[in-house]
């Protein structure tokens, strides 16, 4: 069995009294994209710098293809790790042409042919004699990719490389870049603070918080089985309904919710995303009948409704305690403020977490 292309074991990095990277372990296989996802300041970029060799960890090890490249004593320099780097600012040399940028550091008679082949691969061959300031942001990103690929790295580290591009252009460049890296069999470790970008790009997500990886797995699994309420809220807006457990059940205005394994008397947060609320019409003060799947309906009054393009956002003030719940409805649904409607909650789309 082949070892992972990149393996990080128990990495710790402190600055002063603060653990910026706190006991992180992960692995990335050839052709795999793993995303370090989390808010600013959670240790994502520092982890990337440790892998690149720009910083040295206080404890733990880093391996490439099963070979140790760094522990707290032994350290392969950055240029010896077969690692490519891509950043938000592209970092192209302004005084060098596109071709010279891509060929920087390459040696031998075949370097010119290699530069042309790389520029052709990223669709930039006709700009080989232009300078970076003559290119658009998307074109500069393609050149930066070609330059990063030139030494044939086994691992590519990417620190928010697409955040400076327009939305529509960003999607195209992002997909093209990852297609090329996967075709090359390059292991990719990518940093972003945008959940949507991570979901779109990653084969695996490592969700970080306060220097630690709090959850790791495929995007589908992390989104649909968050480890706690903060993980759920990081990926989308959430509604929170509070209750107290008795006999593994929690009573709410929406009926009972299962809370297996939670001790009696524990306060819990029941979390549901806005797109998973069900809305029904008021029938002279009555709502729909309860169902096993959706529980009991609770009445709310529309506070506001906004059309969002592909969906509509409707906010309700609930009768039972005055709380605001938000529902996302496909297409156009714009009830007038003051309209009474009934809300039901899908049991299979709820998460129950002990209150912290």
Secondary structure by P-SEA (a helix, b strand, c coil): cccccbbbcbbbbbcccccccccccccccccbbbbbcccccccaaaaaaaaaccccccccccccccccccccccccccccccbbbbcccccccccccaaaaaaccccccaaaaaaaaaaaaaccccccccccccccaaaaaaaaaaaaacccccbbbbccccccccaaaaaaaaaaaaaaaaaabbbbbbbbccaaaaaaccccccccccccccccccaaaaaaccccaaaaaaaccbbbbbbbbccccccccccccccccccccbbbbbbbccccbbbbbbcccccccccccccbbbbbbbccccccccbbbbbbbccccbbbbbbbbcccccccccccbbbbbccccbbbbccc
